[in-house]
Amino acid sequence: MLTPRNMYIYLVSAISLQAFTWAIISLLRNLLIPNVFSDTTATAFQTAIILISLPVYLVHWLWAQRLANRDIEERNAVLRVSYLFGMQAGFLAPFIASAFGLINSLLFKITGHTPKGCYFGLNSSDAIIFYLIPTLILILMWYYHLRILEQDAKVEPVQGTSSTIRRLYVYGFCSIGLAMTTMAVINLLRWFMAQIGGDNLVGVISSTGITSEIARLIVGLPLWVVFWQWAQRLFIEGNEEERESGLRKFYLYAIVFIAALTAVTSATFILEGIFRRVLDIPTLGVSEGDIRIPISIIFTMAIVWAYHFQVIKSDIKLAGEAQIQAGLRRLYIYLIAAIGLSAFLVGISGILSVLIRSIDQTTFGTGLQQQLAWFTAVTIAGLPVWYLPWRQAQKTAANTGSEGTSESRSMIRKIYLYFFLFVATMTVLSSVVYITFRLINMLLGEDPPTLSDLGQPIAYSMIAAGVWYYHWSVLRTDRQRIVLEQVEKLEDYSIVLVDVGDKYFSQKVMEGLKRENLGVSLISIDFGIEGEKTRISEEQKEIIDQLNQADLIISPWEIVKAGGTSSEISNEITRAVVNSSAIKLLLPTRSERWEWVGVEKWDSEYFVRHTINAVKQFLKGEDVKLIKPLGAGAILVIIIGIILLLNLLAIPATYLFGF
């Protein structure tokens, strides 16, 4: 439980155990490597830490264990799980670094090379001892906390927020292992291709540096395999909560996204090098235009991308695609499309800029040729990266049914479209301002602008106008498709609103729903304070028929209670509401001697606003959920983000137009 007592216990336990562990490591280094670490003062200080921190840790940790043994729920408490996984991470991270140093030192010892980058210039033998000490101690500490977690899981399975903490731990070290493995494979491939290629390449590791990459691979690959297998077991053998986890999909899509982006960037360098050779442009360095450097990145990232993409497809087949997972998939698609389109537009604009500037110059010099090669490579690399995911998104949006509607209504899709509308608008605005400025400047007696001065912003404006028109037409098509599908779907749809009392609520909701122009049949049934018993039997029969034929019934919750809580509602009306096949949207109104747990006391305006929102969500096929206003922190973050975005856009504008 998250109490001040428990926070105190686990915080003191964490600090005292970390202090004890690193004091032991430092003391053993002093004793076993005396030629380098022979400091009496340091030895005394480390001994003092050990003598004081160990009893403090034992007292508080045994206290924590007694609490866990006394209360079973404590074993799955968020604070305890956070402590155990946090301590594991705190020991495992430096263990990875120490294991890398140890294996690196062993390889240097075997090959006879002098270790580089080791503390205090240690020789191979001392370096082995230096890294072996923390490797052994840290893995023991890690294993102890692993055993505690396993024992707790047998008594109280990890679930809820605690399972989220576990996933953060698992996928965090999956990422570290994959990053180490990928980096090692890329560098090893570079070294291998440099050996068979003949020429020396800039940026390729030396024969001694290859030892470190082998050590990195020896540590990183098992680390990734162990934690990835753990993640796979959690997904395959876990419950529905584990399979619907958004964190797993975020990890997978992030890996796929990074791999694709890196591969595309490397492909750009390859294309740029090819164009340099075709145009016979002098290279800037030894490695310029040599595909052996980027090919190692492309090959490795292609494997990483293909494997994780297959995992995503397998996950969807096994567990389906929950809403949050579909959102992450959509985010990945539009991010890739945005990067591809940005690269394509930069390339097209750059090519156009080079061609316009070449008109004012007598010769098409080397500088312009280099720029043309680069911008052409960016254009070719960016086009498929934008077109393929965008075509997939457009195909999904064009589908009939819930899938197409969900895609067209997607907030991520709208952000993507409006972002490029915004960029296009700002480009046109800045270009027109610059053109006007130069013309006014000329009228005031300054030199007239050259073709480059005016041709470039005019060309950018034309490109931006085309981008704006295309994305605006997509938005318009989405809106038309949504309206058409909604009309077809809701043509015979009936909503019945039931109210008890002074009719204020029903009147306001009806007014709001009519303003929304939802295209549905709206019926209001009001039971006034004078009592429903005054109604004639024919009128009551008509009300029951309307309730039976309704698709959605909006009502205070009291009406579903047999007999109601007031005399206005008869048993016949109650049975008609309960037995109706319509979806019931119930309002948690207050009644005498009845209370709601976890529900604040709301006024009528609040009910009206959220009832209208709930109806709109339901008609869109979305889950009915509370729409909360933005807090002060969220508003502040949005303002800061807008300011940063405007600053980023000002940088290329200043560069392009020479302000």
VMD Tcl script that draws the C-alpha trace (Angstrom):
set ca {
  {0.00 0.00 0.00}
  {1.14 3.54 -0.75}
  {1.46 4.83 2.81}
  {4.14 7.08 4.34}
  {5.34 4.11 6.40}
  {5.82 1.85 3.39}
  {7.44 4.63 1.38}
  {9.89 5.18 4.22}
  {10.69 1.45 4.54}
  {11.36 0.82 0.85}
  {13.23 4.08 0.30}
  {15.61 3.40 3.20}
  {16.02 -0.23 2.07}
  {16.91 0.84 -1.48}
  {19.45 3.49 -0.43}
  {21.13 1.37 2.25}
  {21.41 -1.73 0.01}
  {22.84 0.25 -2.91}
  {25.34 1.90 -0.57}
  {26.33 -1.49 0.88}
  {26.70 -3.09 -2.56}
  {28.95 -0.44 -4.05}
  {30.99 -0.14 -0.87}
  {31.67 -3.90 -1.03}
  {32.66 -3.58 -4.70}
  {35.02 -0.67 -4.01}
  {36.56 -2.36 -0.96}
  {37.27 -5.59 -2.87}
  {38.84 -3.60 -5.67}
  {41.10 -1.87 -3.14}
  {42.13 -5.18 -1.62}
  {42.58 -7.21 -4.82}
  {44.22 -4.52 -6.98}
  {46.60 -2.94 -4.43}
  {48.95 -1.40 -6.98}
  {46.22 0.93 -8.21}
  {43.71 1.19 -5.36}
  {45.89 1.36 -2.24}
  {44.19 4.23 -0.41}
  {43.84 3.78 3.36}
  {41.31 6.59 3.69}
  {39.09 5.10 0.99}
  {39.30 1.66 2.60}
  {38.28 3.06 5.98}
  {35.36 4.97 4.45}
  {34.11 1.94 2.54}
  {34.35 -0.25 5.63}
  {32.33 2.29 7.61}
  {29.60 2.31 4.95}
  {29.41 -1.49 5.03}
  {29.20 -1.67 8.85}
  {26.45 0.94 9.03}
  {24.38 0.33 5.88}
  {24.03 -3.46 6.25}
  {22.22 -3.40 9.65}
  {20.04 -0.51 8.48}
  {19.06 -2.46 5.38}
  {18.36 -5.69 7.27}
  {16.15 -3.97 9.85}
  {14.01 -2.23 7.26}
  {13.89 -5.08 4.75}
  {12.85 -7.61 7.41}
  {10.19 -5.11 8.46}
  {8.94 -4.99 4.87}
  {8.93 -8.79 4.68}
  {6.87 -9.07 7.88}
  {4.30 -6.68 6.44}
  {4.15 -8.73 3.23}
  {3.74 -12.00 5.15}
  {1.00 -10.51 7.29}
  {-0.99 -9.03 4.38}
  {-1.16 -11.03 1.14}
  {-2.25 -7.99 -0.88}
  {1.00 -6.26 0.10}
  {2.92 -8.70 -2.10}
  {1.29 -7.21 -5.21}
  {1.26 -3.63 -3.92}
  {2.50 -1.08 -6.45}
  {5.16 0.30 -4.09}
  {6.64 -3.13 -3.31}
  {6.62 -4.21 -6.95}
  {8.19 -0.88 -7.95}
  {10.90 -1.38 -5.35}
  {11.73 -4.93 -6.44}
  {11.80 -4.22 -10.16}
  {13.58 -0.91 -9.55}
  {16.29 -2.66 -7.53}
  {16.62 -5.32 -10.22}
  {17.07 -2.62 -12.85}
  {19.50 -0.75 -10.58}
  {21.69 -3.86 -10.34}
  {21.24 -5.18 -13.88}
  {22.18 -1.96 -15.70}
  {25.68 -1.69 -14.12}
  {26.02 -5.48 -14.42}
  {25.66 -5.15 -18.20}
  {28.39 -2.50 -18.29}
  {30.65 -4.60 -16.03}
  {30.04 -7.78 -18.05}
  {30.91 -5.90 -21.24}
  {34.13 -4.62 -19.65}
  {34.99 -8.09 -18.34}
  {34.50 -9.87 -21.67}
  {36.29 -7.08 -23.48}
  {39.27 -7.41 -21.11}
  {39.31 -11.21 -21.50}
  {39.36 -10.87 -25.31}
  {42.17 -8.32 -25.08}
  {44.06 -10.73 -22.82}
  {43.60 -13.57 -25.31}
  {44.58 -11.48 -28.35}
  {47.46 -9.76 -26.56}
  {46.17 -6.24 -27.16}
  {46.24 -3.44 -24.61}
  {42.74 -2.64 -23.32}
  {41.49 0.84 -24.25}
  {39.14 3.02 -22.26}
  {39.66 1.12 -19.00}
  {39.84 3.01 -15.73}
  {43.25 4.16 -14.54}
  {45.03 2.54 -17.49}
  {44.84 -0.98 -16.05}
  {46.56 -3.86 -17.79}
  {44.51 -6.83 -19.00}
  {44.89 -8.88 -15.80}
  {43.94 -6.05 -13.45}
  {41.09 -5.01 -15.76}
  {39.66 -8.52 -15.56}
  {39.63 -8.35 -11.74}
  {38.29 -4.78 -11.85}
  {35.21 -5.84 -13.85}
  {34.82 -9.34 -12.40}
  {34.12 -8.06 -8.88}
  {31.00 -5.99 -9.70}
  {29.85 -8.59 -12.23}
  {29.62 -11.30 -9.57}
  {28.20 -9.13 -6.78}
  {25.62 -7.37 -8.94}
  {24.29 -10.58 -10.47}
  {23.87 -12.06 -6.97}
  {21.93 -9.01 -5.83}
  {19.80 -9.15 -8.97}
  {19.09 -12.85 -8.52}
  {18.04 -12.38 -4.88}
  {15.39 -9.83 -5.83}
  {14.27 -12.06 -8.71}
  {13.62 -14.86 -6.20}
  {11.61 -12.51 -4.00}
  {9.47 -11.52 -6.99}
  {8.89 -15.16 -7.92}
  {7.83 -16.00 -4.36}
  {5.44 -13.05 -4.24}
  {3.94 -14.03 -7.62}
  {3.12 -17.52 -6.31}
  {1.10 -16.01 -3.45}
  {-0.42 -13.01 -5.27}
  {-0.11 -12.88 -9.10}
  {1.17 -9.64 -10.60}
  {-1.71 -7.66 -12.12}
  {-3.00 -4.15 -12.70}
  {-0.48 -1.36 -12.28}
  {2.11 -3.82 -11.01}
  {2.01 -5.70 -14.32}
  {2.61 -2.39 -16.12}
  {5.74 -1.86 -14.03}
  {6.89 -5.36 -14.94}
  {6.33 -4.68 -18.63}
  {8.35 -1.46 -18.39}
  {11.20 -3.44 -16.87}
  {11.02 -6.26 -19.42}
  {10.71 -4.14 -22.54}
  {13.24 -1.61 -21.24}
  {15.97 -4.24 -21.08}
  {14.72 -5.77 -24.33}
  {15.49 -2.40 -25.91}
  {18.96 -2.24 -24.36}
  {19.82 -5.76 -25.52}
  {18.50 -5.13 -29.03}
  {20.38 -1.82 -29.30}
  {23.66 -3.43 -28.24}
  {23.15 -6.36 -30.63}
  {22.21 -4.15 -33.56}
  {25.14 -1.79 -33.03}
  {27.57 -4.72 -32.79}
  {26.23 -6.41 -35.94}
  {26.42 -3.17 -37.94}
  {30.02 -2.51 -36.92}
  {31.05 -6.13 -37.51}
  {29.52 -6.05 -40.99}
  {31.34 -2.79 -41.73}
  {34.62 -4.32 -40.63}
  {33.99 -7.50 -42.64}
  {33.10 -5.61 -45.84}
  {36.12 -3.36 -45.37}
  {38.33 -6.48 -45.31}
  {36.93 -7.99 -48.49}
  {36.56 -4.65 -50.26}
  {40.23 -3.81 -50.26}
  {40.14 -0.07 -49.65}
  {40.20 1.50 -46.21}
  {36.96 3.20 -45.22}
  {36.42 6.20 -43.02}
  {34.36 5.37 -39.94}
  {35.20 1.64 -39.91}
  {36.54 0.27 -36.62}
  {40.12 -0.93 -36.35}
  {41.26 -4.51 -35.75}
  {41.54 -3.78 -32.02}
  {38.12 -2.12 -31.98}
  {36.55 -5.28 -33.38}
  {37.24 -6.90 -30.02}
  {34.90 -4.48 -28.28}
  {32.16 -5.15 -30.84}
  {32.43 -8.90 -30.27}
  {32.16 -8.28 -26.53}
  {29.14 -6.05 -27.12}
  {27.50 -8.83 -29.15}
  {28.26 -11.48 -26.51}
  {26.55 -9.36 -23.84}
  {23.75 -7.79 -25.88}
  {22.42 -10.83 -27.73}
  {21.77 -13.04 -24.65}
  {20.31 -10.03 -22.84}
  {17.82 -9.43 -25.65}
  {16.99 -13.15 -26.03}
  {16.30 -13.64 -22.30}
  {14.06 -10.61 -21.90}
  {12.35 -11.05 -25.26}
  {11.47 -14.64 -24.43}
  {10.11 -13.40 -21.12}
  {7.99 -10.84 -22.98}
  {6.75 -13.54 -25.37}
  {5.73 -15.82 -22.49}
  {3.83 -12.99 -20.82}
  {1.94 -12.33 -24.04}
  {1.20 -15.91 -25.06}
  {0.49 -17.33 -21.60}
  {-0.80 -14.15 -20.00}
  {-4.33 -12.94 -19.44}
  {-6.39 -10.53 -21.53}
  {-4.83 -7.52 -19.80}
  {-1.37 -8.66 -20.92}
  {-2.46 -9.26 -24.49}
  {-4.16 -5.89 -24.80}
  {-1.17 -4.03 -23.41}
  {-0.40 -0.86 -25.33}
  {3.20 -0.89 -24.06}
  {4.03 -4.03 -26.03}
  {2.64 -2.53 -29.22}
  {4.45 0.73 -28.54}
  {7.73 -1.19 -28.20}
  {7.16 -3.15 -31.41}
  {6.03 -0.20 -33.50}
  {8.85 1.97 -32.14}
  {11.42 -0.66 -33.18}
  {9.84 -1.02 -36.62}
  {9.68 2.75 -37.02}
  {13.32 3.32 -36.02}
  {14.51 0.46 -38.22}
  {12.59 1.76 -41.24}
  {13.73 5.34 -40.71}
  {17.38 4.32 -40.33}
  {17.25 2.11 -43.41}
  {15.67 4.90 -45.49}
  {18.30 7.39 -44.36}
  {21.06 4.98 -45.33}
  {19.39 4.35 -48.68}
  {19.49 8.10 -49.28}
  {23.25 8.12 -48.81}
  {23.58 5.22 -51.27}
  {21.50 7.01 -53.90}
  {23.41 10.23 -53.32}
  {26.68 8.37 -53.85}
  {25.38 6.81 -57.07}
  {24.32 10.20 -58.44}
  {27.74 11.61 -57.57}
  {29.37 8.90 -59.66}
  {26.93 9.40 -62.56}
  {27.49 13.18 -62.56}
  {31.23 12.70 -61.99}
  {31.19 14.93 -58.90}
  {34.34 14.89 -56.77}
  {33.89 13.19 -53.40}
  {34.45 14.97 -50.11}
  {36.09 12.03 -48.36}
  {37.43 8.52 -48.82}
  {34.11 6.88 -47.96}
  {31.87 9.19 -50.00}
  {29.70 7.20 -52.39}
  {30.88 3.81 -51.06}
  {27.82 1.68 -50.42}
  {29.66 -0.63 -48.00}
  {29.07 1.71 -45.07}
  {25.29 2.27 -45.39}
  {24.67 -1.26 -46.71}
  {25.61 -2.71 -43.31}
  {22.98 -0.49 -41.67}
  {20.31 -1.33 -44.25}
  {20.94 -5.08 -44.01}
  {20.81 -5.12 -40.20}
  {17.82 -2.80 -39.91}
  {15.93 -4.75 -42.57}
  {16.25 -7.91 -40.48}
  {15.17 -6.06 -37.31}
  {12.20 -4.52 -39.16}
  {11.08 -7.78 -40.78}
  {11.23 -9.79 -37.56}
  {9.32 -7.31 -35.41}
  {6.77 -6.67 -38.14}
  {6.05 -10.40 -38.25}
  {5.65 -10.37 -34.46}
  {3.05 -7.60 -34.80}
  {1.09 -9.63 -37.36}
  {1.25 -12.72 -35.13}
  {0.04 -10.70 -32.14}
  {-2.98 -9.42 -34.05}
  {-3.91 -12.94 -35.17}
  {-3.57 -14.30 -31.64}
  {-5.16 -11.56 -29.56}
  {-6.98 -9.32 -32.02}
  {-6.38 -5.60 -32.13}
  {-7.68 -3.62 -29.18}
  {-8.46 0.06 -29.51}
  {-5.21 1.28 -27.98}
  {-3.21 -1.14 -30.16}
  {-5.05 0.06 -33.28}
  {-4.16 3.61 -32.27}
  {-0.47 2.73 -32.02}
  {-0.58 0.99 -35.40}
  {-2.20 4.06 -36.90}
  {0.38 6.32 -35.23}
  {3.20 4.26 -36.76}
  {1.70 4.43 -40.26}
  {1.18 8.18 -40.20}
  {4.59 8.86 -38.67}
  {6.27 6.92 -41.47}
  {4.10 8.71 -44.05}
  {4.91 12.10 -42.50}
  {8.64 11.44 -42.60}
  {8.46 10.20 -46.19}
  {6.37 13.15 -47.35}
  {8.61 15.63 -45.54}
  {11.69 14.12 -47.21}
  {9.97 14.10 -50.60}
  {8.91 17.75 -50.31}
  {12.37 18.80 -49.13}
  {13.87 16.97 -52.10}
  {11.46 18.45 -54.66}
  {11.89 21.95 -53.22}
  {15.67 21.53 -53.24}
  {15.76 20.35 -56.86}
  {13.58 23.28 -57.89}
  {15.79 25.67 -55.94}
  {18.93 24.34 -57.63}
  {17.39 24.63 -61.09}
  {16.19 28.20 -60.49}
  {19.54 29.32 -59.09}
  {21.37 27.69 -62.01}
  {19.59 30.06 -64.43}
  {21.30 33.05 -62.80}
  {24.69 31.37 -63.01}
  {26.81 30.97 -66.12}
  {27.82 27.39 -65.34}
  {26.25 24.50 -63.49}
  {29.11 24.25 -60.99}
  {30.22 21.50 -58.64}
  {28.33 23.02 -55.70}
  {25.04 22.96 -57.56}
  {25.76 19.45 -58.84}
  {26.38 18.20 -55.31}
  {23.15 19.77 -54.10}
  {21.24 18.31 -57.05}
  {22.60 14.83 -56.29}
  {21.63 15.11 -52.64}
  {18.14 16.49 -53.22}
  {17.44 13.92 -55.94}
  {18.46 11.13 -53.58}
  {16.20 12.52 -50.83}
  {13.28 12.76 -53.28}
  {13.64 9.18 -54.53}
  {14.13 7.80 -51.01}
  {11.22 9.77 -49.54}
  {8.59 9.04 -52.20}
  {8.04 5.31 -51.50}
  {8.33 5.88 -47.76}
  {5.37 8.26 -48.01}
  {3.37 6.56 -50.73}
  {3.25 2.99 -49.36}
  {1.91 3.74 -45.84}
  {-0.29 6.55 -47.16}
  {-1.85 4.24 -49.73}
  {-2.52 1.73 -46.95}
  {-4.15 4.44 -44.80}
  {-6.26 5.65 -47.72}
  {-7.34 2.11 -48.54}
  {-8.41 1.56 -44.94}
  {-10.31 4.87 -44.84}
  {-12.16 3.97 -48.06}
  {-13.45 0.69 -46.60}
  {-17.13 0.50 -45.80}
  {-18.11 -0.34 -42.25}
  {-16.60 0.42 -38.87}
  {-12.97 0.05 -39.97}
  {-13.21 2.76 -42.61}
  {-15.26 5.04 -40.37}
  {-12.78 4.64 -37.52}
  {-9.90 5.49 -39.84}
  {-11.64 8.56 -41.26}
  {-12.56 9.80 -37.78}
  {-9.11 9.06 -36.35}
  {-7.55 11.93 -34.41}
  {-4.08 10.84 -35.59}
  {-5.21 11.07 -39.22}
  {-6.66 14.54 -38.63}
  {-3.46 15.70 -36.92}
  {-1.42 14.40 -39.87}
  {-3.62 16.16 -42.45}
  {-3.91 19.44 -40.57}
  {-0.18 19.46 -39.85}
  {0.65 19.50 -43.56}
  {-2.14 22.02 -44.14}
  {-0.48 24.20 -41.52}
  {3.00 23.77 -43.01}
  {1.69 24.52 -46.51}
  {-0.17 27.60 -45.30}
  {2.86 28.94 -43.44}
  {5.04 28.31 -46.50}
  {2.69 30.26 -48.76}
  {2.36 33.01 -46.16}
  {6.11 33.44 -45.69}
  {6.76 33.25 -49.44}
  {4.15 35.91 -50.25}
  {5.46 38.15 -47.47}
  {8.99 37.81 -48.86}
  {7.89 38.53 -52.46}
  {5.93 41.58 -51.32}
  {8.88 42.78 -49.28}
  {11.28 42.57 -52.25}
  {8.85 44.35 -54.59}
  {8.25 47.18 -52.09}
  {11.99 47.39 -51.55}
  {12.46 47.80 -55.32}
  {9.84 50.54 -55.49}
  {11.73 52.40 -52.77}
  {14.85 52.51 -54.92}
  {16.73 49.34 -54.03}
  {18.13 46.88 -56.57}
  {15.46 44.79 -58.30}
  {15.26 41.13 -57.18}
  {16.91 38.46 -59.31}
  {15.21 35.37 -60.70}
  {16.57 33.36 -57.79}
  {15.19 35.88 -55.33}
  {11.62 35.73 -56.61}
  {11.55 32.44 -58.52}
  {12.41 30.37 -55.48}
  {9.58 31.60 -53.16}
  {7.13 31.49 -56.07}
  {8.05 27.88 -56.76}
  {7.79 27.02 -53.05}
  {4.36 28.66 -52.95}
  {3.19 26.55 -55.89}
  {4.41 23.34 -54.23}
  {2.83 24.36 -50.93}
  {-0.45 25.23 -52.67}
  {-0.52 21.79 -54.26}
  {0.17 20.13 -50.89}
  {-2.56 22.23 -49.26}
  {-5.15 21.44 -51.92}
  {-4.45 17.70 -51.84}
  {-4.71 17.36 -48.07}
  {-7.76 19.61 -47.92}
  {-9.48 17.44 -50.55}
  {-8.68 14.35 -48.45}
  {-10.26 15.99 -45.40}
  {-13.31 16.97 -47.44}
  {-13.66 13.42 -48.80}
  {-13.41 12.02 -45.27}
  {-16.15 14.35 -44.06}
  {-18.42 13.50 -46.98}
  {-17.85 9.79 -46.44}
  {-18.61 10.07 -42.72}
  {-21.78 12.09 -43.31}
  {-23.01 9.68 -45.99}
  {-22.37 6.60 -43.85}
  {-23.97 8.26 -40.85}
  {-27.09 9.14 -42.83}
  {-27.39 5.58 -44.14}
  {-26.74 4.08 -40.73}
  {-29.01 6.38 -38.72}
  {-31.79 6.82 -41.24}
  {-34.27 4.76 -39.16}
  {-32.52 5.23 -35.82}
  {-34.70 6.23 -32.88}
  {-33.58 7.88 -29.61}
  {-36.08 8.14 -26.75}
  {-35.33 10.56 -23.92}
  {-37.15 9.92 -20.64}
  {-37.31 12.64 -17.99}
  {-38.94 12.96 -14.59}
  {-39.70 16.30 -12.99}
  {-39.64 19.82 -14.44}
  {-38.56 18.82 -17.99}
  {-35.48 21.09 -17.89}
  {-33.06 18.25 -18.61}
  {-35.03 16.77 -21.50}
  {-35.58 20.15 -23.12}
  {-31.88 21.10 -23.00}
  {-30.71 17.71 -24.27}
  {-33.24 17.76 -27.12}
  {-32.08 21.24 -28.11}
  {-28.44 20.14 -28.06}
  {-29.06 16.97 -30.09}
  {-31.06 18.90 -32.69}
  {-28.20 21.40 -33.07}
  {-25.84 18.50 -33.75}
  {-28.04 17.48 -36.73}
  {-27.37 13.79 -36.18}
  {-30.06 12.62 -38.61}
  {-31.90 10.44 -36.07}
  {-35.45 10.36 -34.78}
  {-35.70 12.15 -31.40}
  {-38.59 11.46 -29.00}
  {-39.00 13.03 -25.56}
  {-41.17 11.44 -22.86}
  {-41.64 13.58 -19.78}
  {-43.29 12.41 -16.59}
  {-44.28 15.59 -14.79}
  {-44.61 16.22 -11.10}
  {-48.39 15.87 -11.28}
  {-47.88 12.15 -11.85}
  {-47.96 9.74 -14.71}
  {-51.14 8.19 -13.30}
  {-53.16 11.03 -14.80}
  {-52.32 9.77 -18.29}
  {-54.99 7.81 -20.11}
  {-54.29 4.17 -20.95}
  {-54.00 4.86 -24.70}
  {-51.24 7.40 -24.10}
  {-49.37 4.96 -21.86}
  {-49.66 2.28 -24.54}
  {-48.15 4.69 -27.07}
  {-45.25 5.40 -24.70}
  {-44.60 1.69 -24.26}
  {-44.61 1.19 -28.04}
  {-42.08 4.02 -28.45}
  {-39.82 2.44 -25.82}
  {-40.06 -0.98 -27.49}
  {-39.13 0.46 -30.89}
  {-36.28 2.66 -29.62}
  {-32.64 2.00 -30.50}
  {-31.27 4.14 -27.65}
  {-33.01 5.11 -24.41}
  {-31.66 7.97 -22.30}
  {-33.06 7.94 -18.81}
  {-32.34 8.63 -15.13}
  {-31.27 5.41 -13.46}
  {-34.34 5.34 -11.19}
  {-36.61 4.25 -14.01}
  {-35.04 0.79 -14.23}
  {-35.78 0.08 -10.58}
  {-39.02 -1.84 -10.20}
  {-41.74 0.60 -9.40}
  {-39.35 3.54 -9.62}
  {-38.32 5.68 -6.69}
  {-41.18 8.09 -7.21}
  {-44.86 7.72 -7.86}
  {-44.58 9.13 -11.38}
  {-43.26 5.93 -12.99}
  {-45.52 2.88 -13.17}
  {-44.38 -0.75 -13.20}
  {-45.48 -1.03 -16.84}
  {-43.16 1.78 -17.93}
  {-40.29 0.31 -15.92}
  {-40.77 -3.12 -17.49}
  {-40.97 -1.54 -20.95}
  {-37.61 0.18 -20.44}
  {-35.92 -2.91 -18.95}
  {-37.28 -5.32 -21.57}
  {-36.59 -3.04 -24.53}
  {-33.83 -4.23 -26.88}
  {-32.50 -0.67 -27.03}
  {-29.19 0.41 -25.55}
  {-29.79 2.18 -22.24}
  {-27.83 5.31 -21.44}
  {-28.43 5.84 -17.71}
  {-27.77 9.02 -15.76}
  {-26.39 8.70 -12.19}
  {-28.83 11.21 -10.72}
  {-29.16 11.68 -6.96}
  {-32.14 10.24 -5.07}
  {-33.09 10.26 -1.44}
  {-31.45 7.44 0.55}
  {-29.36 6.43 -2.50}
  {-25.70 7.33 -3.14}
  {-23.15 6.67 -5.90}
  {-19.62 5.47 -5.10}
  {-16.86 7.45 -6.81}
  {-19.26 9.82 -8.58}
  {-19.17 13.54 -7.88}
  {-22.32 15.59 -7.39}
  {-23.11 17.18 -10.73}
  {-25.52 19.92 -11.74}
  {-28.04 19.79 -14.59}
  {-25.79 21.63 -17.06}
  {-23.07 19.06 -16.51}
  {-25.54 16.23 -17.23}
  {-26.78 17.94 -20.39}
  {-23.27 18.51 -21.79}
  {-22.01 15.01 -21.09}
  {-25.22 13.32 -22.23}
  {-24.88 14.96 -25.65}
  {-21.21 13.92 -25.83}
  {-22.11 10.35 -24.82}
  {-24.78 10.11 -27.54}
  {-22.30 11.35 -30.16}
  {-19.69 8.82 -29.00}
  {-22.22 6.01 -29.11}
  {-23.43 6.88 -32.60}
  {-19.82 6.97 -33.81}
  {-19.29 3.45 -32.46}
  {-16.89 4.64 -29.77}
  {-16.81 3.67 -26.10}
  {-18.83 6.03 -23.95}
  {-16.31 7.78 -21.71}
  {-15.96 10.97 -19.78}
  {-14.53 13.92 -21.70}
  {-12.45 15.97 -19.30}
  {-11.25 19.51 -19.98}
  {-7.55 20.11 -20.41}
  {-5.73 20.80 -17.18}
  {-3.34 23.67 -16.62}
  {-0.33 21.39 -17.15}
  {-1.62 20.07 -20.49}
  {-2.41 23.59 -21.69}
  {1.09 24.74 -20.72}
  {2.67 21.80 -22.59}
  {0.60 22.59 -25.71}
  {1.65 26.27 -25.60}
  {5.32 25.32 -25.23}
  {4.97 22.81 -28.09}
  {3.44 25.44 -30.39}
  {6.23 27.90 -29.55}
  {8.90 25.27 -30.28}
  {7.17 24.31 -33.54}
  {7.05 27.93 -34.67}
  {10.74 28.34 -33.81}
  {11.60 25.22 -35.81}
  {9.64 26.52 -38.79}
  {11.35 29.90 -38.50}
  {14.80 28.32 -38.92}
  {14.27 26.97 -42.47}
  {12.28 30.07 -43.41}
  {15.19 32.27 -42.36}
  {17.63 30.07 -44.23}
  {15.59 29.88 -47.43}
  {14.62 33.53 -47.72}
  {17.76 35.10 -46.30}
  {16.24 37.20 -43.51}
}
mol new
graphics top color blue
foreach p $ca { graphics top sphere $p radius 0.5 }
foreach p [lrange $ca 0 end-1] q [lrange $ca 1 end] { graphics top cylinder $p $q radius 0.2 }
display resetview
